[in-house]
Structure formats: structure tokens, C-alpha cells
Amino acid sequence: MNRRVVRTCRAVAVSLVVGLTAPAARGETITVSAAASLTDAMNAIRDSFVREHRAITVDLNFGASNHLQRQIEAGAGRGVDVFASAGDAPMDALIATGLVDAADRHVFAINTLVLVCPPENPTEIASFDALTRDSVRRIALGAAETPVGRYSRQSLEHLGISGAVEKKVVYAIHVRQALDYVMRGEVDAALVFATDAASAGSGVVVAATADPSWHEPIRYPIAVLRNSAHPAAARAFTAFVLSGAGQLVLHTHGFGSASSGTNDGVASMDEVNPPAESVTGYPASNVGDMGLNGHESRGGGWRDIWTAMKLSIIASVGAMVIVVPVGTALGLLLSRRRFIGRELLDAVLTLPMILPPTVTGYYLIVLFASASPVGRLLESATGIRVVLTMWGATMASAVVALPLMVRSARAAFDGVDRDMELASYTLGRRRVRTFWAVTLPLARNGLLAGAVLSFARAIGEFGATFMLAGIIPGRTMTMPSAIFHAFTNHDDGMVQTLVLILTLFSVAVIYLTNRLNVRLTVRAAE
């Protein structure tokens, strides 16, 4: 039997080794970090490229250009071979840090900024000026330092309406999220790239197109990272993007040619491109001076921090109003009742603790979206709108914190001495009175621990909250969201302050919980 087990283990080990090393045997694998607006086009380019270069595998990593830039900087340029940005600033930053050679930088595509609305266009938006109307309540823009966010703000400032629409802004982490908000009907309008609007098909309508003179040129530079582990393969991929075949794919997806001479300031793709400031006259972004609201901070840093902390507390306390009674009841049910599906119910209740927060967030946004049956019913019956509101932040916090309360409550009730309850029954007390007079006091420590842990989990929730409530400064930007927002805006001082505050708060919660448990235990023993 032992020999058979050894032979089986060897066979499994060999299979794993072969499976893990198979891609390397086929050739090199390069990683391309590309702007989210390039998703469809870059996938098509990758497919065409690997058909011609079968020895090379291409892994694509999409996201906001400034976020990808930070990822590359964090890894000192290792792990990524090619960077394709939706704007000059992220590429300029990598050149400044020495991670990209300026001679390897080429513009390969251009784009256009458009204003999109849901297909029905209920607010009848037909121009950028219409965004100032009272009937327009929510406008999705890219985060302050994403390329689409920068172009959007330049356009709004050029038109002189940035102040009038600021209170209506819902921030998206990248252009695809802004587009998604429109397609789901959660906002009245959004500023996105024309190629993204085209990819949405009938999901959105283009209400207006921004004049190129309103903003700096929308161009896409691409470069091979200086520390690329596979420079030859990376240069082959870049050359393919710049080639006629690559340009044809980009044109098919709505991008303009970088060598066409359109969109003022765009250089030939074979030229070295200077920074945006020298080409367009727009100043380089000073992201270190940005506040949590996406604009220059004017002494409001601590006010912004307090607002984010206050929203976190509101969402967490609101979540506890749901979690404590519901979690206690479910814990009691699972502890004292035997019924068909009991373990299945326990598994479902535990899922939010196991699933990635983004998966939980997706389930919640599908369930509570304005177009969903539950979302429509809730809004028509109570006027409550969950998505992109504090209700969403509260609901997301409650869902991820509930499993901790349920499991703590179940363990607490399992630990109650049933003889004490039976003694209460023999004294003539009914079940309800016994629960309040005997069971609940005996389970108190466990329930309290569960409540505190659930509160701590709720106040630290980010993934599901981000997807369901978004990042709206002053409205849904909780502490974890504020940390992420400040990080993507390169405001390291703000990040460090927020992280320190949240860490100290969490330590204080755990310390006070332990002290309270000790006191309650001593009191119970007396």
C-alpha cells in the first residue's frame, strides 16, 4: 500500500511539473499592461500576433493607466514587458523613473472623447451644456488622474461648467466602469472614449462629441519596459502593434491612426514623443497635491479624512443594525434546530467570507441594480436606491460582516449549558422568557465578540462596497475607498495618514474587545 501511494504521488508530481512547465516549452511569455479602453482592440491584436508568432505567448493586464503605472513602479518594471497607456502622463512618469527608454516610446493610436447616455436618454441630453440642468443628477467621470478623467475635466473647464457639475460627479476607476454605470442606468451620462462607446453597441447613445481643442490630444503611447525579461519578444509585439496589420485592427475598433496627422499635436508613430506639457501647453499633473475629491487640496485634507471616517462609521453602524439581530437569530436557528438544508444554509451564509469581495459585489450589483426586479421593487416601495448610494455601502458592509456574526452566535449558543435552560423550564418559565433570562446572558460574551468582529470587518470593507456604492467623495467614499482613491492619485501622504488611522482604529477595537471580554468573564465567575 505504501509503495502504491508513493508511485501515485510521484505520478501526480510529474504531471504537475509537466503541466506547469508546458507553457515555457512552447516559447516565451510576455506580459502587456494596457489601458482599459484598449481591452477589445488589444485582445484582437494579441490573437493576430500569436497566430504569426507561435513561439510567443501574450498575457494581457488591463486597468486604469495610472494604476498600471503604479503597479509597474512597485515592481521596478519587472513582471511587465510592454506598457500601452491611454495618455502621455503615465508613460512620462515611467520615463522619468528610468523604467522606460524615451527612444522606445511610440504613439500608436488616437481617440475621441464623447458624452454618452442610456439608450432611452430620459433626461434628453443633447450637448455638454445640458449637464448643468437640474434634471441631470449623476455624471460618471474617470478618477482625477486617469487619462479619461483628465481629458473630461479639461473639456468641462474649457466650457466653463466644471463647477456646475461637480456635485453630480460619480468617480469611476477607469473608463470601462464609467461606461458600465451608463449601461446599467445608474447615471444620467458619462464621458468616455468613442471606442468604448462603440464597443457598448446599443447599450448607450452618443449625445455629443468633444472638440479636440477642448483638451490635450488623446493619444496612446506604447513602449517596451527597460527591465523586460523578454525584450526581443516584447519588441516584436510592439512592432506588430505599429505595423499595418496592427493599425488595421485598431481602426476596426474605432481608433484613429497616430500617423494620420489628425488630433492636433499627435506625432508620427516613428517619432519620439515629448511630454504632454511641451506639446499641448497643459501643465503636467501634480498629483501629490490632489485631495480625496479629485481636485487640488486647499487645506481640506483633514476635513476629507474626517468625512471618509464618518461615512465608514455610518455604513458600519447601519450594517450592525442589520447584522446583529439577523446574525443572532440565524446563529440560534443553526444551533438549536435540525432541519433539511441546515448545512446548505450554513454554507450559503458563510460564502461572503470565502468568496472574493468583488464576486460578492457583483452578486449585489446584479441583485440591487435599478433595472433588476429587486431594485425596481425597493425603489418604488421605499424610494431607496442602493447602487452608488450609502445604502449600497451599508448593504455591502452588512453582507460581508454577517458570516462572522452568524458563526460567532452559533458557537456562543452551542456553548450554553442546556441544563440551565432545562432548570428554567422546570421553574415554569416559557421558552421566550428563558431565552432572555438565561440563554442570552450565558451567550453574551460570544455574541459581543461576534458583533465587534463584524463591526471591524464592516468598517474595513472595500471590494463589494466599491462595486456597489462606487467612490463618490463626500457621499460613498469610505476610509478603504479613500485609501484606494488616494493611491491611484499618487497622494502617498494621504495614503499613509489614512492607513495609520485605520490601523490604530482596528487595534483599538480589538484591544477594547479583549478587555471587555475579560471583565465580563470575571463578572460572570463572581
Sequence and secondary structure as in RCSB ss.txt:
>XXXX:A:sequence
MNRRVVRTCRAVAVSLVVGLTAPAARGETITVSAAASLTDAMNAIRDSFVREHRAITVDLNFGASNHLQRQIEAG
AGRGVDVFASAGDAPMDALIATGLVDAADRHVFAINTLVLVCPPENPTEIASFDALTRDSVRRIALGAAETPVGR
YSRQSLEHLGISGAVEKKVVYAIHVRQALDYVMRGEVDAALVFATDAASAGSGVVVAATADPSWHEPIRYPIAVL
RNSAHPAAARAFTAFVLSGAGQLVLHTHGFGSASSGTNDGVASMDEVNPPAESVTGYPASNVGDMGLNGHESRGG
GWRDIWTAMKLSIIASVGAMVIVVPVGTALGLLLSRRRFIGRELLDAVLTLPMILPPTVTGYYLIVLFASASPVG
RLLESATGIRVVLTMWGATMASAVVALPLMVRSARAAFDGVDRDMELASYTLGRRRVRTFWAVTLPLARNGLLAG
AVLSFARAIGEFGATFMLAGIIPGRTMTMPSAIFHAFTNHDDGMVQTLVLILTLFSVAVIYLTNRLNVRLTVRAA
E
>XXXX:A:secstr
 HHHHHHHHHHHHHHHHHHHHHHHHH EEEEEEEEGGGHHHHHHHHHHHHHH TTEEEEEEEE HHHHHHHHHHT
TTTT  EEE SSHHHHHHHHHTTSB GGG EEEEE  EEEEE TT TT   SGGGGGSTT   EEEE TTSHHHH
HHHHHHHHHT HHHHGGGEEEESSHHHHHHHHHTTSSSEEEEEHHHHHHTGGG EEEEE  GGGSS  EEEEEEB
TT S HHHHHHHHHHHHSHHHHHHHHHTT EETTS  STT   TTS    HHHHH      GGGB TTSSB SS 
HHHHHHHHHHHHHHHHHHHHHHHHHHHHHHHHHHHH   TTHHHHHHHHHHHHHS HHHHHHHHHHHH TTSHHH
HHHHHHH    TTSHHHHHHHHHHHHHHHHHHHHHHHHHTS HHHHHHHHHTT  HHHHIIIIIHHHHHHHHHHH
HHHHHHHHHT  HHHHHHH B TTTT  HHHHHHHHHHTT HHHHHHHHHHHHHHHHHHHHHHHHHHHHHHHHHH
 
